[in-house]
């Protein structure tokens, strides 16, 4: 008997090897949705905590002596100069001699304070400091007169105070120590 040829398939023949492994199970989409929802909740809580942390009604008490000095200065009838920076910041270190000279030469007529915002970030937030060093001039009533960022020489500070009507007296000349005379050898 003549054998009939095998039937011809009209479907294309695949050149891919046939896998002997079972087909992967369909993914459980509800698990994926739950994971995304959990991540969104965690992210929302983290963002909310960050935002609320910056909006604390009262900053916690601080042991920084300069901050205490700055708070006491509000009650004094003197204009106030506050330098907000850090003693570990190179740009801020340039202000150290300026602060010392302001205290020495104008301390009776100007309240001079320094606040280390790295040691006390709550004070930095209180004054809205974004860059250091930042200096702020206040009127005796506590209203802000002027804000400056960067190095601020003594002469410029005194000039700005004069522009607001606070004339600072010229610093008194300090006697220079006598220099020893060289002895002449004859």
TIDREN-597784 format. One record per residue (C-alpha): residue number from 1; chain; x, y, z; residue in one letter. Coordinates in pm, 1 decimal. Each point is the difference from the previous one (the first is absolute). Last residue first. Layout:
BEGIN
> NUM | A | X | Y | Z | A;
...
***
This chain:
BEGIN
> 186 | A | 7992.5 | 10365.2 | 7037.3 | X;
> 185 | A | -283.4 | -242.9 | 24.8 | X;
> 184 | A | -332.8 | 164.3 | -19.0 | X;
> 183 | A | -277.0 | -160.0 | 195.1 | X;
> 182 | A | -307.5 | -71.1 | -195.1 | X;
> 181 | A | -298.8 | 161.9 | 155.1 | X;
> 180 | A | -263.7 | -231.2 | 139.8 | X;
> 179 | A | -335.8 | 46.4 | -162.5 | X;
> 178 | A | -257.6 | 160.6 | 220.5 | X;
> 177 | A | -328.2 | -185.7 | 0.8 | X;
> 176 | A | -256.0 | 163.3 | -223.7 | X;
> 175 | A | -265.2 | 202.6 | 174.0 | X;
> 174 | A | -345.1 | -88.9 | -123.6 | X;
> 173 | A | -165.4 | 256.8 | -215.3 | X;
> 172 | A | -364.6 | 21.6 | 78.7 | X;
> 171 | A | -228.2 | -145.7 | -259.2 | X;
> 170 | A | -195.0 | 261.1 | -191.6 | X;
> 169 | A | -349.6 | 32.8 | 135.3 | X;
> 168 | A | -267.8 | -206.9 | -171.3 | X;
> 167 | A | -276.2 | 192.1 | -167.0 | X;
> 166 | A | -316.5 | -207.7 | -7.1 | X;
> 165 | A | -225.7 | 180.3 | -246.8 | X;
> 164 | A | -67.5 | -286.4 | -241.1 | X;
> 163 | A | 271.1 | 120.2 | -240.3 | X;
> 162 | A | 233.1 | 25.3 | 301.9 | X;
> 161 | A | -52.5 | -372.1 | 66.0 | X;
> 160 | A | 87.2 | -70.9 | -363.6 | X;
> 159 | A | 325.5 | 200.7 | 29.2 | X;
> 158 | A | 92.9 | -177.1 | 325.6 | X;
> 157 | A | -47.2 | -340.1 | -168.3 | X;
> 156 | A | 200.0 | 115.6 | -304.7 | X;
> 155 | A | 289.8 | 121.3 | 216.2 | X;
> 154 | A | 3.5 | -328.6 | 194.0 | X;
> 153 | A | 36.5 | -210.2 | -314.8 | X;
> 152 | A | -279.2 | -240.2 | -99.9 | X;
> 151 | A | 105.7 | -343.4 | -132.3 | X;
> 150 | A | -286.3 | -200.7 | -143.1 | X;
> 149 | A | -377.9 | 46.3 | 9.3 | X;
> 148 | A | -159.0 | 324.0 | 122.6 | X;
> 147 | A | -340.4 | 69.5 | 153.2 | X;
> 146 | A | -133.2 | 344.2 | 86.4 | X;
> 145 | A | -230.4 | 180.7 | 237.1 | X;
> 144 | A | -181.1 | -285.8 | 170.8 | X;
> 143 | A | -244.1 | 114.3 | 265.2 | X;
> 142 | A | 96.3 | -83.2 | 358.0 | X;
> 141 | A | -101.9 | 332.3 | 160.2 | X;
> 140 | A | 369.2 | 93.9 | 37.5 | X;
> 139 | A | 36.1 | -24.7 | -379.2 | X;
> 138 | A | 148.9 | -320.1 | -135.7 | X;
> 137 | A | 296.5 | -54.9 | -232.0 | X;
> 136 | A | 41.1 | -353.5 | -135.3 | X;
> 135 | A | 319.9 | -173.0 | -106.7 | X;
> 134 | A | 11.4 | -322.0 | -199.9 | X;
> 133 | A | 312.5 | -215.4 | -21.8 | X;
> 132 | A | -138.0 | -231.8 | -108.4 | X;
> 131 | A | -274.7 | -70.3 | -249.6 | X;
> 130 | A | -367.3 | -91.4 | 48.4 | X;
> 129 | A | -72.8 | 180.8 | 326.8 | X;
> 128 | A | -368.9 | 53.1 | 71.3 | X;
> 127 | A | 61.1 | 155.4 | 344.1 | X;
> 126 | A | -191.3 | -270.7 | 185.6 | X;
> 125 | A | 138.7 | -264.2 | -236.8 | X;
> 124 | A | 357.1 | 93.5 | 96.8 | X;
> 123 | A | -102.8 | 6.7 | 364.1 | X;
> 122 | A | -137.8 | -354.5 | -30.7 | X;
> 121 | A | 328.0 | -108.3 | -165.6 | X;
> 120 | A | 192.5 | 51.4 | 326.3 | X;
> 119 | A | 348.4 | -149.5 | -20.9 | X;
> 118 | A | 14.2 | 51.8 | -376.1 | X;
> 117 | A | -174.6 | 335.3 | 40.3 | X;
> 116 | A | 273.5 | 140.5 | 222.7 | X;
> 115 | A | -154.8 | 327.1 | 117.9 | X;
> 114 | A | 214.4 | 310.9 | 49.7 | X;
> 113 | A | -119.3 | 313.2 | 175.0 | X;
> 112 | A | 83.8 | 371.7 | 2.6 | X;
> 111 | A | -219.0 | 251.1 | 187.9 | X;
> 110 | A | 97.9 | 343.3 | -123.0 | X;
> 109 | A | 61.5 | 323.1 | 191.7 | X;
> 108 | A | 212.2 | -115.6 | 295.6 | X;
> 107 | A | 159.5 | -279.7 | -204.6 | X;
> 106 | A | 113.8 | 237.6 | -275.2 | X;
> 105 | A | 380.5 | -27.1 | 0.8 | X;
> 104 | A | 61.3 | -334.0 | 172.5 | X;
> 103 | A | -318.1 | -180.9 | -102.5 | X;
> 102 | A | 20.9 | 125.0 | -359.2 | X;
> 101 | A | 371.5 | -85.6 | -8.9 | X;
> 100 | A | -58.0 | -355.9 | 123.8 | X;
> 99 | A | -287.0 | -51.8 | -244.3 | X;
> 98 | A | 215.7 | 120.7 | -289.2 | X;
> 97 | A | 293.6 | -216.0 | 116.8 | X;
> 96 | A | -225.1 | -311.0 | -3.4 | X;
> 95 | A | -165.1 | 84.3 | -335.4 | X;
> 94 | A | 274.0 | -166.8 | -207.1 | X;
> 93 | A | -74.8 | -320.5 | 191.1 | X;
> 92 | A | -343.5 | -7.7 | -159.8 | X;
> 91 | A | 146.3 | -57.0 | -345.9 | X;
> 90 | A | 201.8 | -294.1 | 133.7 | X;
> 89 | A | -295.3 | -159.7 | 178.7 | X;
> 88 | A | 91.0 | -187.9 | 320.4 | X;
> 87 | A | -74.1 | 296.8 | 228.5 | X;
> 86 | A | -345.9 | 3.0 | -145.7 | X;
> 85 | A | -227.8 | 267.0 | -140.5 | X;
> 84 | A | -264.3 | 245.6 | 110.9 | X;
> 83 | A | 140.2 | 343.4 | 82.3 | X;
> 82 | A | -246.5 | 210.5 | 196.0 | X;
> 81 | A | 25.1 | 379.7 | 21.8 | X;
> 80 | A | -246.6 | 173.1 | 232.1 | X;
> 79 | A | -108.0 | 358.4 | 44.1 | X;
> 78 | A | -12.2 | 87.2 | 365.7 | X;
> 77 | A | -299.9 | 48.0 | 232.9 | X;
> 76 | A | 54.9 | -336.0 | 170.2 | X;
> 75 | A | -285.5 | -250.5 | 34.6 | X;
> 74 | A | 73.7 | -171.2 | -330.9 | X;
> 73 | A | 360.7 | -37.0 | 111.4 | X;
> 72 | A | -103.8 | -264.6 | 250.0 | X;
> 71 | A | -93.0 | -231.9 | -286.8 | X;
> 70 | A | 335.2 | 58.3 | -170.4 | X;
> 69 | A | 187.8 | -70.5 | 324.6 | X;
> 68 | A | -192.3 | -323.5 | 42.1 | X;
> 67 | A | 90.4 | -86.3 | -358.9 | X;
> 66 | A | 364.3 | 82.7 | 71.6 | X;
> 65 | A | 1.5 | -221.0 | 310.4 | X;
> 64 | A | -116.5 | -303.9 | -199.3 | X;
> 63 | A | -191.2 | -220.6 | 246.0 | X;
> 62 | A | -306.3 | -14.8 | -221.1 | X;
> 61 | A | -361.7 | -50.1 | 97.1 | X;
> 60 | A | -201.1 | -176.1 | -270.5 | X;
> 59 | A | -134.8 | 212.4 | -283.9 | X;
> 58 | A | -356.5 | 113.4 | 45.8 | X;
> 57 | A | -280.2 | -63.3 | -248.2 | X;
> 56 | A | 188.2 | -260.6 | -199.7 | X;
> 55 | A | -46.4 | 62.1 | -370.1 | X;
> 54 | A | 323.0 | -150.8 | -134.5 | X;
> 53 | A | -81.5 | -338.0 | 153.5 | X;
> 52 | A | -347.0 | 12.9 | -155.5 | X;
> 51 | A | 142.3 | 6.9 | -351.3 | X;
> 50 | A | 241.9 | -287.6 | 59.3 | X;
> 49 | A | -262.6 | -210.8 | 176.4 | X;
> 48 | A | -244.0 | 55.4 | -285.6 | X;
> 47 | A | 259.8 | -96.8 | -259.0 | X;
> 46 | A | 79.9 | -321.2 | 185.6 | X;
> 45 | A | -367.0 | -82.4 | 51.1 | X;
> 44 | A | -76.9 | 57.2 | -369.4 | X;
> 43 | A | 294.8 | -218.9 | -104.7 | X;
> 42 | A | -113.3 | -283.6 | 229.9 | X;
> 41 | A | -357.8 | 24.2 | -131.2 | X;
> 40 | A | 120.1 | -0.1 | -361.5 | X;
> 39 | A | 224.3 | -300.9 | 62.0 | X;
> 38 | A | -291.4 | -192.2 | 157.4 | X;
> 37 | A | -226.7 | 82.9 | -294.0 | X;
> 36 | A | 264.9 | -120.3 | -243.5 | X;
> 35 | A | 35.6 | -327.3 | 190.7 | X;
> 34 | A | -377.3 | -47.5 | 16.2 | X;
> 33 | A | -30.1 | 49.8 | -375.6 | X;
> 32 | A | 270.4 | -258.9 | -63.1 | X;
> 31 | A | -166.4 | -247.2 | 233.9 | X;
> 30 | A | -339.2 | 57.8 | -172.4 | X;
> 29 | A | 159.1 | -65.8 | -335.8 | X;
> 28 | A | 76.6 | -363.0 | 86.0 | X;
> 27 | A | 222.5 | -84.7 | -288.3 | X;
> 26 | A | -116.4 | -274.8 | -239.8 | X;
> 25 | A | 185.0 | -324.4 | 59.7 | X;
> 24 | A | 301.9 | -48.8 | -216.3 | X;
> 23 | A | -39.8 | -263.0 | -276.1 | X;
> 22 | A | 122.4 | -345.7 | 97.9 | X;
> 21 | A | 352.2 | -90.5 | -97.6 | X;
> 20 | A | 57.2 | -229.4 | -297.8 | X;
> 19 | A | 50.7 | 288.0 | -231.5 | X;
> 18 | A | -31.5 | -68.4 | -373.5 | X;
> 17 | A | 287.4 | 134.9 | -192.3 | X;
> 16 | A | -87.4 | 304.1 | -206.4 | X;
> 15 | A | -14.2 | -53.1 | -378.1 | X;
> 14 | A | -375.7 | 8.5 | 8.1 | X;
> 13 | A | -184.9 | -142.1 | -302.3 | X;
> 12 | A | -268.4 | 220.6 | -137.8 | X;
> 11 | A | -353.0 | -135.9 | 20.5 | X;
> 10 | A | -154.3 | -149.8 | -315.5 | X;
> 9 | A | 99.7 | -348.4 | 103.9 | X;
> 8 | A | 56.5 | -258.4 | -270.8 | X;
> 7 | A | -155.1 | -340.0 | 67.8 | X;
> 6 | A | 244.7 | -286.8 | -1.0 | X;
> 5 | A | 46.4 | -167.1 | -337.0 | X;
> 4 | A | -231.9 | -288.2 | -67.3 | X;
> 3 | A | 145.3 | -337.8 | 6.7 | X;
> 2 | A | -43.3 | -214.0 | -297.8 | X;
> 1 | A | -108.8 | -337.7 | 73.9 | X;
***
